[in-house]
């Protein structure tokens, strides 16, 4: 194949396309610059990839009204933090989260929260990306939460949190673990809910949004994903927002992961008589 035949198969971005224009507008809000770095970075190697990303990810998905930009950036950051395989894109979207109104404290809490669902290595890597980002932007590190301010025992605090968020589904998980791995159940109550969920800096609704996005992206725990889909709605999330988190995550984790999560969402809605 000659170079001329290769070039004939490469189409340039279509700035006159309404989808492309809408995508550029969304991307400019997130990145805070125009033209977006994505468009220029891929211009000489994969211009169609840049166009697809701008038209589909930003023109189609980000323009949908069910989630605001801050929620989308939290979901994106949670998914990429959990996957752990795209640090440059994670940094881009953490910066985007700051650009659209998320606070440094919220992002540090997102990184800490990831320890529960993606493991400490993923959480540590996310925290180091944040440290680099804050240094580049001259952002002071958020104050450390006062652990002494949390009232009650870790287990009692965690059990109350688990009941409020996950309800009977969470209780059933702990009960089932009592038969085979009771210490694991205790750690879930004490650490996940007693230590992490009880921390200030990120609302419970945002924590569940991030959790659903992370578990959707990982694609390895459909039963736990369903528990947290219920949890998201238990703490005030709406049906259309839940479906939108799944749809949004297709951009970052692929359609198979999103399809699987959508089927879990369908089961969740049926159990809540919201089909």
Protein Blocks (a to p, Z undefined) as FASTA:
>chain_A
ZZklmmmmpccddfkbmklmmmmmmmmmmnopacdfklmmmmmmmmmlmmmmmmmmmmmm
mmpmkbcfklmmmmmmmmmmmnopamklmmmmmmmmmmnopafklmmmmmmmmmmmnojk
lmmmmmmmmmmmmmmnopacdddddfklpgcjfklmmmmmmmmmnmmmlmmmmmmmmmmm
mmlmmmmmmmmmmmmmmpghiafklmmmmmmmmmmmnopammlmmmmmmmmmmnopafkl
mmmmmmmmmmmnojklmmmmmmmmmmmmmmnopZZ
